[in-house]
Amino acid sequence: MEMNLKTIPLGVVGIALAVAGAVGYSLAPEKLWLVTLMEGSALLCLILFGVVHFGSLKAFSTRRSTRMGANSLLMILLFISILAIVNFLAARHSIRWDLSENQNFSLSPQTHRVLRNLPREVLVTVFTREKDPGYQSYKERLDSYRQASSKITVEFVDPERQPKIAQTYGISRTDTAVFESGGHTVRITSPSEVELTGAFIRVSQDSKKRVLFLEGHGEPSLDDRERTGLSAAREILVKQGYDVGTVSLLKETAVPDHTAILVVAGPRRPVIIEEQERIHSYVEKGGHLLLLLDPNTQADLNPLLKRWGMGVGPGSLVDLQDRLAQGDLTSLLVRTFTEHEITQDLSAAVLFPLARHITFDEQVGAAWDYVPLARTSPNSWAETDLKGRVVNLNEKEDIKGPLPMAAALTPKVIPEEGKPRPAIVVIGNSTFATNAFVNFPGNSDFFLHTAGWLAEERNMMAIAPKDSALRPFTPNPLQERALLYLQVILLPATMFIAGIMVWRKRRRL
């Protein structure tokens, strides 16, 4: 079958556009839109050419021998051109599927929010070798970042092949990534999403928001790396671009200016009235306060909380349903959250060891919006006597649940433009943020979401992304019993009955 001479120019134009697009991309790769337009047009022309000459293509493919000539050459060029264009477009505009068990290469919603709000271009230079353990992880993760934001440029440098560049950057070890933007430089040595997104946040901000932890009342130390310390909490805050420090209101007459968040984390000794007055003054001026208050301590902050209609209730929370399986009745595994900016992206339960509940007086706090962030289940209560008797609900002494153990407070009246808006978050436990528990699934999420909301970074809410580390399934008591019945009783019984049936059937044969 001979080609129609009238349609041959269609194929010629397609080939010409394909070649022009390839040459254009090699000369000006930054004009990707023009190259994509040319290659797309070329692909359309060649497809139309193939449709018009489908009969010739079919005859060509089934012919035992094909004579040399213009038709054969054009067919070969057609196939090669289509394959080249399809591969080019697929490479530049690829669709990626993450089939890993923990979705290791899928960016969290928080990371996408950060990338959407990048204020300027960021250059990421990764110093690694293809044989190094971090190479593939850096490549896969940063490909996801580049697809999410056009403001990100990634370059890979082999320090052995390009030692001068490595020397210029002062690279002393491989698997190091350097972030550059607006004269700021940040470097990391881990390809985890936590590290990468934290680096994007820090390098793109001209100033860091200040988070100060109150000290002087037996609070866990930011420098303590033991289980009861807060060094891990400090590190994850620093990774999110915060300037973290301490303040003593016994020495200072006021909370320092430009404090984005004042954190009172687990005081054991009384916070005197003068200190409470300084905290109150800070909030009334538009400050943001985070209170982590444990039960059974001498830190009496109810006089301060009463000014806003809030308080912390007596006793310790007990939950027969939402608790850590095989754990203490007071080890709460909270799964019930109220819709709020802090809780909107929470997907994992939060572990609160030995918590207390939050109270609110609507009359005293009539000027404030009160939102309980997390609650216990209906099968819970505030136990007032953990040591004196067997733990069970005493309706005369205990307080029946569900009960809130975390709450947020903001004024109903929006301040005048230019004036800061006060914000308070009270959580009836500080242990969840200590080194022993802050890396528990859900704990870092909740802690960082709270910090992001208080710091008024609602468009860049601090992230607690997925790492590749295994996160175990933690059942509640009901799920634990269901698994026990399934594994110990139901499955063996099913196998036994099936075996008996097979044996009887074979015996009859």
Backbone torsions as a table, in degrees:
resi	resn	phi	psi	omega
1	MET	NA	126.4	-176.7
2	GLU	-86.5	151.4	178.3
3	MET	-70.5	146.1	171.8
4	ASN	-78.5	117.5	-174.9
5	LEU	-62.4	-26.3	-177.8
6	LYS	-70.9	-24.3	-177.1
7	THR	-103.0	-6.2	178.6
8	ILE	-59.3	-39.1	177.5
9	PRO	-56.4	-27.9	177.6
10	LEU	-61.3	-44.4	177.4
11	GLY	-68.1	-39.5	179.5
12	VAL	-63.2	-43.7	178.0
13	VAL	-62.0	-40.6	178.4
14	GLY	-61.4	-45.1	179.1
15	ILE	-64.9	-41.6	-179.9
16	ALA	-62.5	-43.1	178.0
17	LEU	-64.5	-39.1	178.8
18	ALA	-62.6	-45.1	179.1
19	VAL	-65.9	-42.2	-179.9
20	ALA	-63.3	-39.1	177.6
21	GLY	-64.4	-41.6	178.4
22	ALA	-64.3	-43.5	178.5
23	VAL	-65.3	-41.7	179.4
24	GLY	-62.4	-39.2	179.5
25	TYR	-66.5	-37.2	178.9
26	SER	-69.4	-31.1	-179.3
27	LEU	-87.5	-36.9	-176.9
28	ALA	-139.3	73.8	-178.1
29	PRO	-63.9	-20.3	-179.7
30	GLU	-70.5	-22.2	178.5
31	LYS	-91.3	59.5	-176.2
32	LEU	-65.3	-31.8	-179.3
33	TRP	-63.1	-40.5	179.2
34	LEU	-68.4	-42.1	178.5
35	VAL	-62.7	-44.0	178.9
36	THR	-61.4	-40.2	177.9
37	LEU	-62.1	-43.8	-179.2
38	MET	-66.7	-45.3	-179.1
39	GLU	-68.1	-37.2	176.4
40	GLY	-64.2	-41.6	176.9
41	SER	-64.4	-40.0	177.7
42	ALA	-61.9	-43.7	179.1
43	LEU	-62.2	-40.7	178.8
44	LEU	-63.3	-45.4	178.6
45	CYS	-60.5	-44.2	-178.2
46	LEU	-69.2	-36.1	176.9
47	ILE	-65.5	-45.0	177.3
48	LEU	-60.6	-41.0	176.9
49	PHE	-60.0	-43.4	179.4
50	GLY	-65.2	-37.5	178.3
51	VAL	-65.0	-44.6	-179.2
52	VAL	-61.9	-38.4	-176.0
53	HIS	-107.5	36.1	-178.6
54	PHE	-60.8	-39.4	179.8
55	GLY	-62.0	-42.4	178.0
56	SER	-65.1	-39.6	178.7
57	LEU	-64.2	-40.5	179.8
58	LYS	-65.6	-43.4	178.4
59	ALA	-64.3	-38.1	179.3
60	PHE	-64.1	-41.4	-177.0
61	SER	-71.3	-25.8	-177.4
62	THR	-98.0	-8.9	-177.4
63	ARG	-72.4	132.5	179.8
64	ARG	-65.1	-38.9	179.2
65	SER	-137.4	139.7	-177.7
66	THR	-118.0	123.7	179.7
67	ARG	-71.2	148.3	176.8
68	MET	-67.6	141.0	178.4
69	GLY	168.5	-175.4	-177.3
70	ALA	-65.8	-39.3	-179.9
71	ASN	-61.5	-47.4	-179.0
72	SER	-61.7	-45.3	179.8
73	LEU	-61.5	-41.3	-180.0
74	LEU	-65.8	-37.9	177.5
75	MET	-62.3	-45.7	179.8
76	ILE	-61.7	-45.5	179.0
77	LEU	-62.7	-36.0	178.8
78	LEU	-62.6	-49.1	-179.9
79	PHE	-62.7	-45.5	-179.6
80	ILE	-62.6	-42.3	-177.9
81	SER	-65.2	-44.1	179.3
82	ILE	-62.9	-44.2	178.6
83	LEU	-61.4	-43.4	-179.1
84	ALA	-63.9	-44.4	-178.4
85	ILE	-66.4	-44.9	179.7
86	VAL	-60.3	-43.1	178.8
87	ASN	-65.9	-38.7	178.4
88	PHE	-63.1	-49.9	-179.5
89	LEU	-64.2	-36.5	178.6
90	ALA	-66.5	-36.8	-179.9
91	ALA	-70.1	-38.1	-177.0
92	ARG	-84.5	-25.3	-177.5
93	HIS	-132.4	54.1	-174.5
94	SER	-78.1	151.6	172.1
95	ILE	-105.2	127.0	-175.0
96	ARG	-109.2	138.8	174.1
97	TRP	-116.4	130.2	177.9
98	ASP	-98.2	106.2	-178.5
99	LEU	-103.4	8.6	179.0
100	SER	-69.3	153.2	-173.7
101	GLU	-58.2	-44.3	-177.2
102	ASN	-100.0	14.5	-177.8
103	GLN	53.0	50.4	-172.9
104	ASN	-64.6	-27.3	-174.8
105	PHE	-109.4	17.2	172.5
106	SER	-103.3	125.0	-176.3
107	LEU	-75.1	143.2	179.7
108	SER	-70.7	157.4	176.2
109	PRO	-56.6	-34.8	178.4
110	GLN	-64.4	-40.6	178.3
111	THR	-64.4	-43.4	177.1
112	HIS	-58.5	-37.9	178.5
113	ARG	-64.6	-41.6	177.5
114	VAL	-62.0	-46.5	-176.9
115	LEU	-66.7	-35.2	177.7
116	ARG	-63.8	-26.1	-175.8
117	ASN	-106.6	18.1	174.2
118	LEU	-61.3	125.2	-176.1
119	PRO	-78.2	-19.2	-176.1
120	ARG	-156.9	176.2	-178.9
121	GLU	-66.3	144.0	177.5
122	VAL	-128.3	126.8	175.8
123	LEU	-101.4	125.6	178.0
124	VAL	-113.6	118.1	177.4
125	THR	-110.5	117.3	-177.1
126	VAL	-104.3	120.4	178.3
127	PHE	-97.9	101.1	-178.0
128	THR	-158.8	162.8	175.9
129	ARG	-110.8	154.8	-178.0
130	GLU	-59.9	-28.7	-180.0
131	LYS	-85.0	-8.3	-179.9
132	ASP	-73.5	150.2	-175.5
133	PRO	-63.3	-29.8	-175.8
134	GLY	-87.8	-7.1	-173.6
135	TYR	-58.5	-54.6	-175.0
136	GLN	-65.2	-38.1	179.3
137	SER	-64.6	-45.0	176.4
138	TYR	-58.5	-46.2	-176.6
139	LYS	-62.6	-49.0	-178.2
140	GLU	-63.8	-46.4	-177.3
141	ARG	-67.9	-45.5	-177.7
142	LEU	-69.2	-27.1	171.4
143	ASP	-61.0	-40.2	177.4
144	SER	-64.6	-40.3	178.4
145	TYR	-65.0	-43.2	-179.3
146	ARG	-63.6	-37.6	178.3
147	GLN	-68.4	-27.7	-179.0
148	ALA	-83.4	-20.2	-178.3
149	SER	-147.6	131.8	177.7
150	SER	-80.5	-5.6	-178.9
151	LYS	-87.4	2.9	-176.2
152	ILE	-107.7	128.9	174.4
153	THR	-119.3	131.6	-176.5
154	VAL	-120.5	132.9	175.4
155	GLU	-129.9	138.4	176.6
156	PHE	-108.2	131.7	-178.4
157	VAL	-126.2	126.6	174.3
158	ASP	-86.3	110.6	-176.1
159	PRO	-62.9	-21.8	177.5
160	GLU	-77.7	-37.5	-179.6
161	ARG	-84.7	-25.4	-179.7
162	GLN	-128.3	65.6	-175.1
163	PRO	-65.2	-28.4	-179.0
164	LYS	-65.4	-41.3	178.9
165	ILE	-65.4	-43.2	178.1
166	ALA	-61.7	-38.5	179.0
167	GLN	-67.3	-38.5	178.9
168	THR	-60.6	-40.0	-179.8
169	TYR	-84.9	-4.6	-179.7
170	GLY	68.7	37.8	-178.4
171	ILE	-79.3	122.4	-179.6
172	SER	-107.6	-10.7	180.0
173	ARG	-148.2	151.8	177.8
174	THR	-76.9	175.9	-176.9
175	ASP	59.5	37.8	176.5
176	THR	-112.2	132.1	177.9
177	ALA	-113.2	131.6	179.9
178	VAL	-111.5	125.5	179.5
179	PHE	-104.5	131.1	-178.7
180	GLU	-131.3	131.4	178.1
181	SER	-165.5	126.6	175.5
182	GLY	56.8	34.7	-179.5
183	GLY	82.7	-1.6	178.1
184	HIS	-99.5	146.7	-179.8
185	THR	-132.4	132.6	176.8
186	VAL	-134.2	140.1	177.8
187	ARG	-129.9	146.9	178.9
188	ILE	-133.1	163.1	179.6
189	THR	-126.1	16.0	179.5
190	SER	-137.5	134.8	-178.9
191	PRO	-86.6	19.1	179.5
192	SER	-70.1	156.5	180.0
193	GLU	-64.7	-33.6	176.5
194	VAL	-57.4	-50.3	-177.9
195	GLU	-67.2	-45.0	-176.0
196	LEU	-64.2	-49.8	-178.1
197	THR	-67.8	-39.0	175.0
198	GLY	-58.8	-38.7	178.2
199	ALA	-65.6	-41.1	177.2
200	PHE	-61.9	-40.0	178.7
201	ILE	-63.9	-49.9	-175.0
202	ARG	-66.2	-41.5	-174.6
203	VAL	-74.7	-21.3	-177.3
204	SER	-95.1	-4.3	179.3
205	GLN	-100.7	133.3	178.7
206	ASP	-77.0	-26.4	178.5
207	SER	-139.3	152.5	179.8
208	LYS	-101.2	140.0	176.1
209	LYS	-81.1	141.0	-170.9
210	ARG	-96.4	127.3	176.2
211	VAL	-116.7	120.5	-178.4
212	LEU	-114.6	132.5	176.6
213	PHE	-99.6	129.0	177.7
214	LEU	-68.4	139.3	178.0
215	GLU	-133.1	166.7	178.8
216	GLY	108.8	5.9	-176.3
217	HIS	-133.9	28.1	-179.4
218	GLY	77.4	20.1	178.8
219	GLU	-68.3	152.2	172.8
220	PRO	-56.8	143.8	-174.8
221	SER	-87.3	144.3	175.0
222	LEU	-69.7	-20.2	-179.2
223	ASP	-94.6	-9.2	-176.8
224	ASP	-79.5	119.1	179.9
225	ARG	-95.9	6.0	174.9
226	GLU	-76.4	176.1	-174.6
227	ARG	-58.9	-32.5	-175.8
228	THR	-89.9	-0.8	-177.8
229	GLY	-84.2	176.6	-179.4
230	LEU	-118.4	20.8	-178.2
231	SER	-63.7	-37.7	179.1
232	ALA	-66.5	-39.9	177.4
233	ALA	-63.3	-40.4	177.2
234	ARG	-62.6	-42.9	-177.9
235	GLU	-63.1	-43.0	-179.5
236	ILE	-70.5	-28.4	173.8
237	LEU	-69.3	-42.2	178.1
238	VAL	-62.2	-40.1	178.8
239	LYS	-63.5	-24.5	177.3
240	GLN	-88.2	5.7	174.6
241	GLY	94.0	14.6	179.5
242	TYR	-92.7	150.4	170.6
243	ASP	-95.0	111.8	-171.3
244	VAL	-108.3	132.7	178.4
245	GLY	-154.1	-168.1	-179.1
246	THR	-125.5	161.2	176.6
247	VAL	-147.3	142.1	175.4
248	SER	-114.3	113.9	178.2
249	LEU	-82.0	0.8	168.1
250	LEU	-78.0	-26.4	179.4
251	LYS	-101.0	-37.9	-179.3
252	GLU	-89.2	145.1	179.0
253	THR	-86.6	-9.1	178.8
254	ALA	-160.8	159.3	173.8
255	VAL	-65.5	129.7	-177.8
256	PRO	-54.0	146.4	177.7
257	ASP	-61.3	156.8	177.2
258	HIS	62.8	27.9	172.8
259	THR	-86.8	114.3	-178.0
260	ALA	-72.7	-40.0	-179.6
261	ILE	-140.8	132.9	169.7
262	LEU	-105.7	122.4	-176.7
263	VAL	-110.5	125.3	172.8
264	VAL	-110.4	100.4	-170.1
265	ALA	-111.8	101.8	171.6
266	GLY	64.2	48.8	175.9
267	PRO	-66.7	140.4	179.4
268	ARG	-103.1	-26.7	-179.6
269	ARG	-108.6	162.0	-176.0
270	PRO	-58.2	138.7	169.6
271	VAL	-94.3	110.3	-170.1
272	ILE	-66.5	163.3	-174.4
273	ILE	-58.8	-39.5	-180.0
274	GLU	-60.5	-40.9	177.8
275	GLU	-66.3	-42.3	178.3
276	GLN	-61.5	-36.9	176.9
277	GLU	-62.9	-40.7	179.4
278	ARG	-68.0	-36.7	176.2
279	ILE	-66.4	-43.5	178.9
280	HIS	-61.4	-43.3	178.5
281	SER	-61.9	-39.6	178.3
282	TYR	-61.2	-45.2	-179.5
283	VAL	-67.0	-43.4	-177.9
284	GLU	-63.0	-24.4	177.9
285	LYS	-86.2	5.8	179.0
286	GLY	105.1	15.4	-178.6
287	GLY	-77.7	167.6	-177.4
288	HIS	-122.8	121.5	-170.0
289	LEU	-117.9	132.5	174.4
290	LEU	-119.6	116.7	-179.9
291	LEU	-110.5	122.2	175.2
292	LEU	-114.3	101.9	-168.8
293	LEU	-118.3	118.4	-178.8
294	ASP	-88.3	156.4	172.8
295	PRO	-75.4	164.4	173.3
296	ASN	59.4	43.7	174.2
297	THR	-126.2	167.9	178.9
298	GLN	-92.4	1.0	179.8
299	ALA	-77.2	99.8	-177.3
300	ASP	-97.1	99.0	178.8
301	LEU	-106.4	10.6	178.8
302	ASN	-61.4	-37.0	176.1
303	PRO	-57.1	-38.0	177.4
304	LEU	-70.9	-45.6	-176.9
305	LEU	-66.0	-33.0	-178.4
306	LYS	-61.3	-26.0	179.6
307	ARG	-63.5	-25.7	179.1
308	TRP	-106.8	8.3	179.1
309	GLY	85.0	5.0	-176.9
310	MET	-101.9	170.9	176.2
311	GLY	-172.6	170.7	174.0
312	VAL	-116.9	131.1	-174.6
313	GLY	-78.0	167.0	179.6
314	PRO	-77.6	164.6	174.9
315	GLY	77.5	-174.5	179.2
316	SER	-122.6	142.2	-176.3
317	LEU	-73.5	135.1	176.2
318	VAL	-123.9	133.9	-178.7
319	ASP	-137.5	119.6	-179.7
320	LEU	-81.4	-14.0	-176.6
321	GLN	-106.9	-63.1	-177.0
322	ASP	-91.3	81.8	177.7
323	ARG	-146.4	166.9	179.0
324	LEU	-69.4	125.6	-178.8
325	ALA	-56.9	135.6	-179.0
326	GLN	64.7	7.0	-180.0
327	GLY	-98.5	-177.9	178.7
328	ASP	-65.7	151.6	178.8
329	LEU	-62.0	-20.2	-180.0
330	THR	-93.2	-1.0	176.4
331	SER	-86.6	89.3	-171.8
332	LEU	-81.2	131.7	175.2
333	LEU	-111.3	88.6	-169.1
334	VAL	-77.9	128.1	180.0
335	ARG	-123.5	-5.7	-176.5
336	THR	-103.8	113.5	-178.5
337	PHE	-123.2	146.8	174.0
338	THR	-87.1	146.1	179.5
339	GLU	-65.1	118.4	-177.5
340	HIS	-160.8	160.2	178.9
341	GLU	-58.5	-32.6	179.6
342	ILE	-68.5	-39.2	-172.0
343	THR	-99.9	0.9	-170.5
344	GLN	-64.2	-31.0	-178.5
345	ASP	-108.0	10.6	-179.9
346	LEU	-74.0	129.5	179.8
347	SER	-121.8	-18.0	-178.4
348	ALA	-110.2	154.0	177.3
349	ALA	-69.0	152.7	179.8
350	VAL	-108.5	130.8	-179.3
351	LEU	-93.9	117.5	177.0
352	PHE	-114.6	100.3	176.2
353	PRO	-77.8	122.9	175.5
354	LEU	54.6	78.2	-176.9
355	ALA	-111.0	167.1	174.2
356	ARG	-124.7	163.1	-176.6
357	HIS	-96.8	164.4	-177.5
358	ILE	-106.4	141.8	177.3
359	THR	-118.2	158.8	178.6
360	PHE	-148.8	130.1	177.4
361	ASP	-101.3	110.1	-174.9
362	GLU	-65.2	-29.3	-180.0
363	GLN	-73.0	-48.2	179.2
364	VAL	-66.9	-39.5	-178.6
365	GLY	-97.6	34.1	-176.5
366	ALA	-62.0	-24.9	-178.2
367	ALA	-87.5	2.0	-174.3
368	TRP	-121.0	146.0	171.9
369	ASP	-88.9	118.7	-178.0
370	TYR	-107.5	125.9	179.2
371	VAL	-128.3	111.5	173.9
372	PRO	-72.5	118.3	-173.6
373	LEU	-80.1	-39.5	-175.9
374	ALA	-140.1	140.5	-178.2
375	ARG	-129.7	157.8	169.8
376	THR	-79.0	171.8	178.8
377	SER	-78.9	168.4	175.8
378	PRO	-61.7	-21.8	-179.3
379	ASN	-93.3	55.3	-176.4
380	SER	-145.5	168.4	176.3
381	TRP	-164.8	167.3	174.2
382	ALA	-94.4	107.6	-177.3
383	GLU	-80.9	123.1	-176.7
384	THR	-93.9	-8.7	-177.4
385	ASP	-144.8	81.4	-178.5
386	LEU	-73.0	-30.3	-174.2
387	LYS	-96.8	-23.6	-171.2
388	GLY	-83.4	-18.3	-177.0
389	ARG	-157.6	175.4	175.3
390	VAL	-64.3	137.9	-176.4
391	VAL	-72.4	107.8	173.1
392	ASN	-156.0	162.3	-174.7
393	LEU	-72.7	121.1	172.6
394	ASN	-111.1	102.0	-172.8
395	GLU	-63.3	-18.8	178.2
396	LYS	-80.6	-33.3	-176.2
397	GLU	-108.0	-35.9	-176.0
398	ASP	-89.6	167.8	-179.1
399	ILE	-113.9	119.1	-175.0
400	LYS	-71.6	140.4	178.0
401	GLY	-86.1	-179.5	4.8
402	PRO	-72.5	148.1	-176.5
403	LEU	-131.5	141.3	177.3
404	PRO	-78.2	136.9	173.1
405	MET	-116.9	8.5	174.0
406	ALA	-153.8	140.1	-177.2
407	ALA	-151.5	151.7	177.7
408	ALA	-117.6	148.2	-175.6
409	LEU	-138.3	128.7	175.0
410	THR	-140.1	150.7	179.5
411	PRO	-68.5	143.1	179.3
412	LYS	-69.0	-35.1	179.7
413	VAL	-85.8	121.4	179.4
414	ILE	-73.0	128.4	-179.4
415	PRO	-61.6	162.8	177.2
416	GLU	-60.5	153.7	-178.7
417	GLU	-57.6	132.0	-179.1
418	GLY	97.0	-17.3	179.4
419	LYS	-96.3	139.1	-178.9
420	PRO	-70.0	151.5	179.4
421	ARG	-102.9	123.4	179.9
422	PRO	-63.0	154.2	177.3
423	ALA	-154.0	139.6	-178.5
424	ILE	-134.0	136.6	170.5
425	VAL	-128.0	126.9	178.1
426	VAL	-116.6	127.7	178.4
427	ILE	-123.9	130.1	-174.8
428	GLY	-81.1	34.8	178.6
429	ASN	-168.6	140.8	175.0
430	SER	-111.8	-18.5	-175.5
431	THR	-62.7	-29.0	-178.2
432	PHE	-62.1	-22.0	-178.8
433	ALA	-97.5	0.4	179.7
434	THR	-77.9	170.2	-177.0
435	ASN	-57.3	-31.6	-176.7
436	ALA	-71.2	-24.2	-171.2
437	PHE	-129.4	-12.9	-172.7
438	VAL	-65.3	-25.2	178.4
439	ASN	-89.7	3.1	174.8
440	PHE	-65.0	140.3	179.7
441	PRO	-52.1	122.3	179.2
442	GLY	101.8	-32.9	-176.5
443	ASN	-66.9	-50.0	179.3
444	SER	-66.1	-35.6	176.3
445	ASP	-56.9	-52.2	-176.8
446	PHE	-64.2	-42.5	-179.7
447	PHE	-63.4	-46.5	-177.6
448	LEU	-74.2	-34.5	174.6
449	HIS	-61.9	-41.9	178.6
450	THR	-62.8	-45.3	178.4
451	ALA	-62.6	-42.7	179.5
452	GLY	-62.3	-39.5	179.0
453	TRP	-69.2	-45.0	179.5
454	LEU	-64.6	-34.5	179.7
455	ALA	-79.8	3.6	179.3
456	GLU	58.5	40.9	174.4
457	GLU	-110.7	56.7	-174.5
458	ARG	-67.5	-24.4	176.9
459	ASN	-89.7	-9.3	177.9
460	MET	-134.4	49.2	-178.9
461	MET	-55.2	130.0	-177.0
462	ALA	-54.0	142.7	-171.6
463	ILE	-102.3	154.1	167.3
464	ALA	-134.8	71.7	-171.4
465	PRO	-70.6	174.0	-178.5
466	LYS	-79.3	131.4	169.3
467	ASP	-102.3	168.0	-178.7
468	SER	-76.5	-8.3	-179.1
469	ALA	-64.4	147.7	-178.8
470	LEU	-68.6	127.9	174.9
471	ARG	-108.1	110.3	-174.1
472	PRO	-71.1	151.1	173.2
473	PHE	-74.7	126.3	-178.3
474	THR	-114.2	101.3	-176.9
475	PRO	-79.4	152.5	169.5
476	ASN	-83.9	174.1	-176.8
477	PRO	-56.5	-38.6	178.9
478	LEU	-64.4	-44.9	177.9
479	GLN	-64.9	-35.6	179.9
480	GLU	-64.2	-43.2	178.2
481	ARG	-65.4	-39.5	178.7
482	ALA	-62.5	-43.2	177.4
483	LEU	-64.1	-38.7	179.0
484	LEU	-61.9	-48.3	179.7
485	TYR	-63.4	-39.3	-178.3
486	LEU	-66.6	-47.1	-173.1
487	GLN	-81.6	-36.0	-173.0
488	VAL	-93.5	-29.7	-174.2
489	ILE	-114.0	-58.6	-171.3
490	LEU	-65.0	-53.0	-177.7
491	LEU	-62.8	-49.1	176.7
492	PRO	-60.4	-38.6	179.2
493	ALA	-64.9	-40.7	178.4
494	THR	-62.9	-44.8	178.6
495	MET	-63.6	-38.6	179.5
496	PHE	-65.0	-45.8	-179.9
497	ILE	-64.3	-41.8	178.2
498	ALA	-62.4	-39.1	178.4
499	GLY	-64.4	-42.1	178.0
500	ILE	-62.1	-42.7	-179.1
501	MET	-64.4	-42.5	178.4
502	VAL	-64.3	-42.3	-179.9
503	TRP	-62.1	-43.4	-179.7
504	ARG	-66.4	-37.8	179.6
505	LYS	-65.5	-42.6	179.2
506	ARG	-69.1	-31.4	-179.2
507	ARG	-67.3	-31.0	180.0
508	ARG	-73.9	-22.2	-177.7
509	LEU	-71.2	NA	NA
